Amino acid sequence: MNTSFKIGDIQIGQREIPLVIPEIGINHEGSLKVAKLMVDAAYRAGARIVKHQTHIVEDEMSAAAKKVIPGNSTDSIYDIMARCALSEQEEYELMQYVQEKGMVFLSTPFSRAAADRLERFGVLAYKIGSGEMNNYPLLKHVVSFGKPMIVSTGMNGMESIAKAVQILEQGHVPYALLHTTNLYPTDPRLVRLGAMQEMMDRFPGVPVGLSDHTTTNTACIAAMALGACIVERHFTDTRERTGPDLVCSMDERELGELLGAARDVKQMLGGKKEAAKEEQVTIDFAFATVVSIKPIKEGEVFTRENLWVKRPGTGEISAEAYEELLGKHAGCDIEKDAALSRKMVRESMKS
């Protein structure tokens, strides 16, 4: 199984900063002008990649789709996609616009014709939606192009995912898997990050991440803290629009925050439980050392009445050694409120 791979100049893997994918999808509602404004916003936020959706309705859906109404709409899925689809020339222009800004153009083909269009465009990689993951004929068709693939797995159990993975492995294409809940929006209790971890365990070494449909960045940040290599959210340039997925879309500010979180979370992972050397400046004032709380004469026994522990931690004998001092004798006169040193103790202390 692949452990890491590249899409253009973007390295994806468990040792990399998690990839944040803003998906404009069909939020542009069929307007190339609006789509470009969304690309502009993603670019300003610092995105390295922008995801689209490629719909060729006549090859994607039968007439029966005209009677299927999604849960987040009053229009049929057929009518929504017919309204929102860009023409081939428009989508090619959009791809060029993304690439001219130095970003990677990624899109989800929802049909064989859509995949063929993207292949004609010369895209660098493919995104497979959850609904297409178990469409094994389409999956095999896209695999045949031999390019990296990011595959969402929503609405599917481990058995279906394993079949898709087998196809990906047999095609020898680099790939990543995304856990997804396909509700728009998704209630936090249905995010189920444990399912993402289950996929990590089942497919060790494969980059795994989260495609999220909640209304905040929280799920994506939590996923990255658990080791997600990729996080994806729908995206819009402004909430004043009426795109189909606007309810679960992040805007420019939120995208910037998520990109920052990806960089931060990567630095936060790992480590072991010990004092960091950089903490010494805090240790100096936060820790306590043994001090005299009364004047002590040479030869006098150390007791709880003449010794205690106080901050700062700059003295020689730490609070941890306090009990070892009790019952020993002073090796010299010690004034009140003096930090003890080993030469002030007549009998040697345990190391």
C-alpha positions in Angstrom: 0.0 0.0 0.0 1.2 3.5 -0.8 2.4 5.6 2.2 2.7 9.0 0.5 2.3 10.5 -2.9 2.4 13.8 -4.8 -0.2 15.8 -6.7 1.8 18.4 -8.6 4.1 19.9 -6.0 1.8 18.9 -3.1 3.1 16.0 -1.0 0.4 13.9 0.8 1.3 11.6 3.6 1.5 10.9 7.3 4.7 13.0 7.7 3.3 16.0 5.9 1.3 19.0 6.9 -2.3 17.9 6.4 -3.7 19.0 3.0 -6.7 21.3 3.3 -9.0 21.0 0.3 -11.6 23.8 -0.2 -14.4 22.5 -2.5 -16.2 25.1 -4.5 -18.1 22.2 -6.0 -21.3 23.5 -7.4 -21.7 26.5 -5.1 -21.2 28.7 -8.1 -24.6 27.5 -9.5 -23.4 27.3 -13.0 -21.7 30.7 -13.1 -18.1 30.7 -14.3 -17.7 34.3 -13.0 -18.8 33.3 -9.5 -16.6 30.2 -9.7 -13.6 32.4 -10.4 -14.5 34.7 -7.5 -14.5 31.7 -5.2 -11.1 30.7 -6.6 -9.8 34.2 -5.8 -11.0 33.9 -2.2 -9.4 30.5 -1.8 -6.1 31.8 -3.2 -6.2 34.8 -0.8 -6.7 32.5 2.1 -3.6 30.5 1.1 -5.0 27.4 -0.4 -2.8 25.2 -2.6 -5.6 23.3 -4.2 -9.2 23.9 -5.3 -11.8 21.2 -5.9 -14.6 21.3 -8.4 -17.4 18.9 -9.5 -17.7 17.8 -13.1 -21.3 17.1 -14.1 -22.4 16.0 -17.6 -26.0 15.3 -16.6 -27.1 13.2 -19.5 -24.3 10.7 -18.9 -24.6 10.9 -15.1 -28.3 10.4 -14.4 -31.4 8.7 -15.9 -34.7 10.4 -16.2 -35.7 8.8 -12.8 -33.4 11.4 -11.1 -35.9 14.1 -12.0 -38.1 12.6 -9.2 -35.4 12.3 -6.5 -35.3 15.3 -4.1 -32.1 15.7 -1.9 -32.6 16.3 1.8 -31.2 19.8 1.6 -33.3 21.0 -1.4 -36.8 21.3 -2.8 -35.5 20.7 -6.4 -34.7 17.3 -8.0 -31.1 16.3 -8.1 -31.4 16.3 -11.9 -32.5 19.9 -12.0 -29.9 21.0 -9.5 -27.0 19.5 -11.5 -28.4 20.7 -14.8 -28.5 24.2 -13.4 -25.1 24.1 -11.8 -23.0 22.2 -14.4 -20.4 24.2 -16.3 -19.8 23.5 -20.0 -16.6 21.9 -21.1 -15.2 25.2 -22.3 -16.2 26.9 -19.0 -14.7 24.2 -16.9 -11.4 24.2 -18.9 -11.2 28.0 -18.4 -11.8 27.5 -14.7 -9.0 25.0 -14.5 -6.6 27.3 -16.3 -7.6 30.1 -13.9 -6.8 27.9 -10.9 -3.5 26.9 -12.4 -2.5 30.4 -13.4 -2.6 31.2 -9.6 -0.2 28.4 -8.9 -2.9 26.1 -7.4 -3.8 22.5 -8.3 -7.2 22.0 -9.9 -9.0 18.9 -8.6 -12.4 17.7 -9.6 -14.8 14.9 -9.0 -16.2 13.2 -12.1 -19.7 11.9 -11.6 -19.8 9.9 -14.8 -17.6 8.3 -17.4 -18.1 11.2 -19.8 -17.0 13.6 -16.9 -13.9 11.5 -16.2 -13.0 11.5 -19.9 -13.4 15.3 -20.0 -11.1 15.7 -17.1 -8.6 13.4 -18.7 -8.7 15.5 -21.9 -7.9 18.5 -19.7 -4.8 16.7 -18.4 -5.7 16.9 -14.7 -3.1 15.8 -12.3 -5.4 13.7 -10.1 -9.0 12.7 -9.4 -11.3 13.0 -6.5 -14.0 10.3 -6.2 -17.1 11.1 -4.3 -18.8 8.9 -1.8 -21.6 8.0 -4.1 -19.1 6.9 -6.8 -16.8 4.9 -4.5 -18.9 1.7 -4.9 -19.6 2.5 -8.5 -16.9 0.0 -9.4 -17.2 0.3 -13.2 -16.7 4.1 -13.0 -13.9 3.6 -10.4 -12.1 1.1 -12.6 -12.4 3.6 -15.5 -10.8 6.4 -13.6 -8.1 4.0 -12.2 -7.2 3.2 -15.8 -5.8 6.7 -16.2 -3.1 5.8 -13.7 -3.2 9.1 -11.8 -3.4 9.7 -8.0 -6.9 9.5 -6.5 -8.5 10.8 -3.4 -11.6 8.6 -2.6 -14.4 9.6 -0.2 -16.1 6.6 1.5 -19.3 8.0 3.0 -22.4 5.8 3.1 -20.2 2.8 2.8 -19.1 0.1 5.2 -15.7 -1.5 5.5 -16.5 -4.3 3.1 -17.4 -1.9 0.2 -14.3 0.2 1.0 -12.1 -2.9 0.9 -13.4 -3.7 -2.6 -12.6 -0.2 -3.8 -9.1 -0.4 -2.2 -8.5 -3.7 -4.1 -9.4 -2.0 -7.4 -7.0 0.9 -6.5 -4.2 -1.5 -5.5 -4.6 -3.6 -8.7 -4.4 -0.4 -10.7 -1.2 0.6 -9.0 -2.4 4.2 -8.5 -1.4 6.3 -5.5 -4.5 7.0 -3.4 -5.9 8.4 -0.2 -9.2 7.5 1.6 -11.5 10.1 3.3 -14.1 9.2 5.9 -17.3 11.1 5.2 -20.9 11.5 6.5 -23.1 12.6 3.6 -25.6 14.8 5.4 -25.8 18.5 4.6 -25.2 19.7 7.2 -23.9 16.9 9.4 -24.7 16.9 13.1 -21.5 16.7 15.2 -22.7 13.4 16.8 -22.7 11.8 13.3 -19.1 12.8 12.3 -17.8 9.6 13.9 -14.1 10.2 13.9 -13.7 6.7 15.3 -14.7 5.4 11.8 -11.7 7.4 10.4 -9.4 5.7 12.9 -10.9 2.3 12.0 -9.9 3.0 8.4 -6.4 3.9 9.5 -6.2 0.6 11.3 -7.6 -1.4 8.5 -5.4 0.2 5.8 -2.1 0.9 7.5 0.2 3.3 5.6 -2.6 4.6 3.4 -3.2 8.4 3.8 -6.6 8.8 5.5 -8.5 11.9 6.2 -11.9 13.5 6.6 -14.4 15.1 4.1 -16.6 17.1 6.4 -20.1 18.5 6.1 -20.6 20.1 9.5 -20.9 23.9 9.8 -17.5 24.7 11.6 -13.9 23.7 11.4 -14.0 21.7 14.6 -14.4 18.3 13.0 -11.5 18.9 10.6 -9.2 20.1 13.4 -10.1 17.2 15.6 -9.4 14.8 12.6 -6.0 16.3 12.1 -5.2 15.9 15.7 -6.0 12.2 15.3 -3.7 11.9 12.3 -5.8 12.9 9.3 -3.6 13.6 6.2 -6.3 15.4 4.3 -9.3 17.5 5.4 -11.9 18.8 2.9 -14.8 21.2 3.3 -17.2 22.9 0.9 -16.2 26.5 0.2 -17.7 29.8 -0.7 -16.4 33.3 -1.1 -19.3 34.8 0.7 -22.3 33.6 2.6 -24.5 36.0 0.7 -24.8 33.4 -2.0 -27.4 30.6 -2.4 -25.3 27.7 -3.6 -26.6 24.1 -2.9 -23.9 23.3 -0.3 -23.6 26.8 1.3 -25.1 25.6 4.6 -22.0 23.5 5.2 -19.4 25.7 3.5 -16.5 27.6 5.0 -15.7 31.1 3.8 -12.3 32.8 3.2 -11.7 33.6 6.9 -12.5 30.0 8.0 -10.4 28.6 5.3 -7.5 30.7 6.4 -8.0 29.5 10.0 -8.2 25.9 8.9 -4.9 26.2 6.9 -3.3 27.7 10.0 -4.6 24.9 12.2 -3.2 22.4 9.8 0.3 23.9 10.2 -0.1 24.2 14.0 -1.5 20.7 14.6 1.3 19.1 12.6 3.8 20.7 14.9 1.8 19.7 18.0 1.8 15.9 17.3 4.4 13.6 18.7 6.8 14.1 21.5 7.2 12.4 24.9 6.4 13.3 28.4 9.4 15.1 29.8 10.4 18.7 30.5 11.2 20.6 27.3 14.5 22.4 27.5 12.7 25.6 26.5 10.7 25.3 29.8 13.7 26.0 31.9 12.9 29.7 32.1 9.6 28.7 33.7 11.1 26.0 35.8 13.3 28.6 37.4 10.4 30.4 39.0 7.7 27.8 39.1 9.6 24.9 40.9 10.4 25.0 44.6 13.7 24.4 46.4 14.5 23.8 50.1 15.0 26.9 52.2 15.5 27.6 55.9 12.5 29.2 57.6 14.4 30.0 60.8 18.1 30.7 61.6 19.8 27.3 62.0 23.0 26.7 64.0 25.8 24.5 62.9 25.1 20.9 64.1 21.4 21.6 64.5 19.0 18.9 63.2 16.9 19.8 60.2 13.1 19.6 61.0 9.8 20.7 59.6 10.0 23.7 61.9 13.3 25.1 60.4 13.1 23.9 56.8 10.5 24.2 54.1 10.1 24.5 50.4 9.6 27.7 48.5 9.9 29.1 45.0 11.9 29.9 42.9 13.5 26.7 41.7 17.0 28.2 41.3 18.3 26.7 44.6 20.6 23.7 44.6 18.3 21.2 46.5 14.9 20.7 44.9 11.7 20.2 46.8 11.7 16.6 45.8 14.7 16.0 48.2 13.0 17.7 51.2 12.2 14.5 53.1 15.8 13.2 52.7 17.0 16.3 54.6 14.9 15.8 57.7 16.9 14.4 60.6 20.3 15.4 59.1 22.5 18.1 60.6 23.5 21.6 59.5 27.1 21.7 58.4 27.3 25.4 59.1 25.3 28.3 60.5 22.4 29.1 58.1 20.5 32.3 58.1 16.8 32.5 57.8 15.3 32.2 54.2 18.5 30.8 52.7 18.3 28.3 49.8 20.1 25.2 51.0 23.1 23.7 49.2 24.7 20.4 49.7 27.7 21.9 51.5 25.3 23.1 54.2 24.4 19.5 55.1 26.8 17.6 57.3 25.7 14.1 56.3 25.8 13.3 52.6 22.4 13.1 50.9 21.3 10.3 48.6 21.8 11.1 44.9 
